[in-house]
Amino acid sequence: MNVDDILTYLVLSMLTMNALRRSGIKGVRQIAIAIGICVLYAISDEVHQLFVPGRSGQLKDVLLDSGGTIVGAALYRLFGRRG
């Protein structure tokens, strides 16, 4: 388990949530879009690694990154700016 990747996606998710809020997108739609963007990015990162010598794309990594994404979105909803 790579904690760095999980924390990276946690932060990416929180920044995406903030950007969406500032764009006027809030609530469930904000959460769904933020998670969607971050999970798609995690998938694209693993696909990219398939073409890098010595690296391999792993479904496990996408799932761990997605977990970080979900935790980041939840933390933002709990502690992020309101309004």
Backbone as ProteinMPNN parsed JSONL, in Angstrom:
{"seq_chain_A": "MNVDDILTYLVLSMLTMNALRRSGIKGVRQIAIAIGICVLYAISDEVHQLFVPGRSGQLKDVLLDSGGTIVGAALYRLFGRRG", "coords_chain_A": {"N_chain_A": [[0.852, -1.181, 0.0], [0.647, 2.116, -0.948], [1.058, 4.887, 0.716], [1.645, 7.488, 0.013], [0.454, 7.853, -2.537], [-2.254, 7.57, -1.874], [-2.63, 9.76, -0.15], [-2.043, 11.784, -1.958], [-4.189, 11.622, -3.764], [-6.247, 12.126, -1.989], [-5.776, 14.825, -1.369], [-5.999, 15.88, -3.983], [-8.705, 15.376, -4.452], [-9.901, 17.021, -2.492], [-9.085, 19.549, -3.4], [-10.338, 19.562, -5.879], [-13.008, 19.45, -5.079], [-13.15, 21.965, -3.852], [-12.688, 23.669, -6.05], [-14.954, 23.106, -7.591], [-16.956, 23.992, -5.83], [-16.387, 26.725, -5.79], [-17.106, 27.268, -8.35], [-19.77, 27.201, -8.249], [-21.016, 24.771, -8.027], [-22.527, 22.505, -5.985], [-23.28, 20.306, -3.165], [-24.613, 16.998, -3.649], [-24.084, 16.706, -6.332], [-21.639, 18.041, -6.598], [-19.963, 16.334, -5.112], [-20.179, 13.932, -6.595], [-19.144, 14.689, -9.122], [-16.532, 15.493, -8.432], [-15.435, 13.101, -7.363], [-15.712, 11.496, -9.62], [-13.997, 12.807, -11.493], [-11.497, 12.504, -10.202], [-11.247, 9.698, -9.968], [-11.274, 8.948, -12.661], [-8.891, 10.163, -13.394], [-7.102, 8.645, -11.857], [-7.413, 6.156, -13.105], [-6.477, 6.806, -15.682], [-3.827, 7.351, -15.065], [-2.868, 4.827, -14.299], [-3.232, 3.417, -16.698], [-1.449, 4.834, -18.303], [0.936, 4.004, -17.089], [1.196, 1.454, -18.087], [2.551, 1.734, -20.432], [5.065, 2.513, -19.786], [8.355, 1.533, -19.484], [9.275, -0.991, -17.182], [7.274, -0.414, -15.399], [3.918, -1.047, -14.231], [0.411, -1.064, -14.723], [-2.008, -1.19, -12.178], [-4.987, -2.573, -10.948], [-5.478, -2.61, -8.25], [-4.122, -0.326, -7.363], [-5.691, 1.698, -8.489], [-8.015, 1.324, -7.016], [-7.098, 1.891, -4.405], [-6.313, 4.574, -4.758], [-8.806, 5.619, -5.381], [-10.086, 5.23, -2.961], [-8.688, 7.098, -1.365], [-9.582, 9.359, -2.673], [-12.347, 9.358, -2.077], [-12.29, 9.606, 0.71], [-11.084, 12.134, 0.891], [-13.066, 13.758, -0.318], [-15.126, 13.374, 1.507], [-13.977, 14.446, 3.861], [-13.716, 17.091, 3.036], [-16.398, 17.818, 2.784], [-17.162, 17.59, 5.447], [-15.453, 19.373, 6.862], [-14.827, 21.494, 5.213], [-15.082, 24.81, 3.71], [-18.152, 26.469, 3.991], [-20.901, 27.548, 1.983]], "CA_chain_A": [[0.0, 0.0, 0.0], [1.45, 3.325, -1.069], [0.371, 5.964, 1.432], [1.842, 8.734, -0.741], [-0.574, 7.96, -3.573], [-3.549, 7.776, -1.219], [-2.663, 11.157, 0.303], [-2.082, 12.637, -3.15], [-5.562, 11.644, -4.276], [-7.047, 12.79, -0.96], [-5.601, 16.269, -1.588], [-6.584, 16.189, -5.292], [-10.15, 15.377, -4.265], [-10.287, 18.224, -1.746], [-8.898, 20.702, -4.291], [-11.397, 19.489, -6.892], [-14.242, 19.863, -4.397], [-13.085, 23.41, -3.662], [-12.857, 24.3, -7.36], [-16.363, 22.97, -7.966], [-17.739, 24.895, -4.975], [-16.162, 28.093, -6.254], [-17.79, 27.38, -9.639], [-21.203, 27.187, -7.989], [-21.534, 23.405, -7.994], [-22.528, 22.101, -4.573], [-24.102, 19.168, -2.775], [-24.334, 15.658, -4.17], [-23.486, 16.884, -7.664], [-20.238, 18.394, -6.353], [-19.27, 15.12, -4.675], [-20.14, 12.981, -7.706], [-18.231, 15.178, -10.145], [-15.169, 15.453, -7.894], [-15.002, 11.702, -7.309], [-15.583, 11.05, -11.009], [-12.767, 13.375, -12.071], [-10.316, 11.915, -9.561], [-11.161, 8.281, -10.318], [-10.841, 8.898, -14.062], [-7.47, 10.491, -13.409], [-6.39, 7.473, -11.335], [-7.43, 5.158, -14.175], [-5.576, 7.245, -16.756], [-2.463, 7.21, -14.567], [-2.501, 3.41, -14.372], [-3.114, 3.068, -18.115], [-0.18, 5.427, -18.725], [2.035, 3.185, -16.58], [1.328, 0.264, -18.932], [3.44, 2.062, -21.538], [6.36, 2.93, -19.237], [9.161, 0.349, -19.197], [9.525, -1.247, -15.767], [6.09, -0.078, -14.588], [2.71, -1.771, -14.626], [-0.833, -0.525, -14.188], [-2.625, -2.14, -11.256], [-6.337, -2.261, -10.492], [-5.355, -2.356, -6.813], [-3.739, 1.074, -7.185], [-6.871, 2.519, -8.789], [-8.924, 1.2, -5.874], [-6.517, 2.646, -3.283], [-6.426, 5.997, -5.096], [-10.226, 5.958, -5.271], [-10.359, 5.334, -1.527], [-8.179, 8.409, -0.955], [-10.484, 10.343, -3.26], [-13.602, 9.362, -1.317], [-11.991, 10.179, 2.031], [-10.867, 13.572, 0.692], [-14.363, 14.404, -0.555], [-15.864, 13.347, 2.782], [-13.356, 15.424, 4.761], [-14.059, 18.436, 2.57], [-17.802, 18.072, 3.151], [-17.253, 17.727, 6.898], [-14.669, 20.465, 7.421], [-14.565, 22.54, 4.217], [-15.849, 26.045, 3.792], [-19.579, 26.394, 3.626], [-21.399, 28.76, 1.338]], "C_chain_A": [[0.893, 1.238, 0.0], [0.682, 4.51, -0.481], [0.505, 7.291, 0.681], [0.757, 8.924, -1.792], [-1.942, 8.232, -2.97], [-3.674, 9.23, -0.764], [-2.726, 12.13, -0.871], [-3.507, 12.74, -3.682], [-6.534, 12.255, -3.266], [-6.978, 14.311, -1.178], [-6.212, 16.684, -2.923], [-8.104, 16.288, -5.182], [-10.615, 16.637, -3.545], [-10.143, 19.476, -2.611], [-9.972, 20.734, -5.377], [-12.734, 19.907, -6.292], [-14.28, 21.38, -4.231], [-13.309, 24.148, -4.981], [-14.317, 24.236, -7.809], [-17.249, 23.902, -7.136], [-17.614, 26.327, -5.453], [-16.835, 28.347, -7.607], [-19.305, 27.326, -9.482], [-21.828, 25.812, -7.965], [-21.396, 22.9, -6.567], [-23.343, 20.834, -4.375], [-23.644, 17.858, -3.39], [-23.67, 15.743, -5.538], [-21.994, 17.196, -7.547], [-19.432, 17.142, -5.997], [-19.102, 14.151, -5.843], [-19.144, 13.415, -8.783], [-16.785, 15.086, -9.664], [-14.637, 14.023, -7.859], [-14.805, 11.163, -8.722], [-14.304, 11.531, -11.661], [-11.534, 12.663, -11.512], [-10.156, 10.434, -9.902], [-10.736, 8.128, -11.776], [-9.362, 9.226, -14.195], [-6.637, 9.31, -12.902], [-6.315, 6.373, -12.392], [-6.451, 5.544, -15.276], [-4.115, 7.118, -16.331], [-2.005, 5.753, -14.654], [-2.377, 2.946, -15.818], [-1.791, 3.611, -18.661], [0.993, 4.549, -18.294], [2.226, 1.896, -17.378], [2.337, 0.479, -20.051], [4.825, 2.526, -21.086], [7.16, 1.674, -18.889], [9.442, 0.216, -17.691], [8.358, -0.925, -14.852], [4.927, -0.938, -15.061], [1.502, -1.093, -13.99], [-1.523, -1.578, -13.343], [-4.015, -1.666, -10.858], [-6.328, -1.919, -9.004], [-5.008, -0.891, -6.548], [-4.898, 2.018, -7.475], [-7.834, 2.489, -7.604], [-8.403, 1.969, -4.66], [-6.624, 4.157, -3.528], [-7.872, 6.468, -4.966], [-10.644, 6.083, -3.808], [-9.89, 6.667, -0.972], [-9.076, 9.524, -1.453], [-11.765, 10.476, -2.438], [-13.389, 9.971, 0.071], [-11.787, 11.692, 1.918], [-12.166, 14.325, 0.485], [-15.174, 14.456, 0.744], [-15.298, 14.368, 3.764], [-13.702, 16.85, 4.344], [-15.497, 18.779, 2.958], [-17.947, 18.29, 4.659], [-16.616, 19.022, 7.414], [-14.427, 21.63, 6.473], [-15.429, 23.758, 4.445], [-17.278, 25.833, 3.344], [-19.949, 27.69, 2.911], [-20.834, 29.045, 0.012]], "O_chain_A": [[1.779, 1.381, 0.843], [-0.224, 5.056, -1.109], [-0.406, 8.118, 0.707], [0.202, 10.014, -1.93], [-2.706, 9.039, -3.5], [-4.711, 9.859, -0.973], [-3.38, 13.17, -0.791], [-3.972, 13.831, -4.011], [-7.543, 12.842, -3.659], [-8.003, 14.992, -1.171], [-6.871, 17.721, -3.003], [-8.714, 17.189, -5.758], [-11.607, 17.251, -3.939], [-10.991, 20.366, -2.556], [-10.455, 21.803, -5.75], [-13.503, 20.633, -6.922], [-15.318, 22.007, -4.443], [-14.037, 25.14, -5.023], [-14.848, 25.208, -8.347], [-18.174, 24.523, -7.66], [-18.601, 27.06, -5.517], [-17.104, 29.493, -7.969], [-20.038, 27.398, -10.468], [-23.051, 25.691, -7.889], [-20.3, 22.867, -6.007], [-24.007, 20.353, -5.293], [-22.456, 17.638, -3.622], [-22.794, 14.941, -5.86], [-21.183, 16.673, -8.312], [-18.343, 16.927, -6.53], [-18.017, 13.611, -6.057], [-18.386, 12.592, -9.296], [-15.911, 14.647, -10.411], [-13.509, 13.768, -8.282], [-13.836, 10.453, -8.987], [-13.603, 10.755, -12.311], [-10.641, 12.269, -12.262], [-9.035, 9.968, -10.104], [-9.92, 7.263, -12.091], [-8.661, 8.634, -15.015], [-5.581, 9.013, -13.46], [-5.277, 5.733, -12.556], [-5.684, 4.706, -15.751], [-3.256, 6.808, -17.157], [-0.868, 5.485, -15.045], [-1.49, 2.15, -16.128], [-1.094, 2.917, -19.4], [1.943, 4.37, -19.056], [3.306, 1.307, -17.348], [2.915, -0.48, -20.563], [5.66, 2.889, -21.914], [6.707, 0.846, -18.099], [9.797, 1.188, -17.024], [8.446, -1.142, -13.643], [4.956, -1.488, -16.162], [1.569, -0.609, -12.86], [-1.614, -2.737, -13.748], [-4.204, -0.51, -10.479], [-7.073, -1.049, -8.553], [-5.537, -0.284, -5.617], [-5.07, 3.024, -6.786], [-8.401, 3.518, -7.235], [-9.177, 2.625, -3.963], [-6.978, 4.919, -2.628], [-8.132, 7.578, -4.5], [-11.458, 6.937, -3.459], [-10.604, 7.304, -0.197], [-9.306, 10.511, -0.754], [-12.207, 11.586, -2.143], [-14.212, 10.755, 0.545], [-12.268, 12.445, 2.764], [-12.357, 15.406, 1.042], [-15.825, 15.458, 1.04], [-16.056, 15.077, 4.426], [-13.951, 17.71, 5.189], [-15.779, 19.891, 3.405], [-18.773, 19.095, 5.092], [-17.168, 19.686, 8.291], [-13.878, 22.653, 6.883], [-16.366, 23.751, 5.244], [-17.543, 25.083, 2.405], [-19.404, 28.76, 3.182], [-21.193, 30.045, -0.61]]}, "name": "protein", "num_of_chains": 1, "seq": "MNVDDILTYLVLSMLTMNALRRSGIKGVRQIAIAIGICVLYAISDEVHQLFVPGRSGQLKDVLLDSGGTIVGAALYRLFGRRG"}
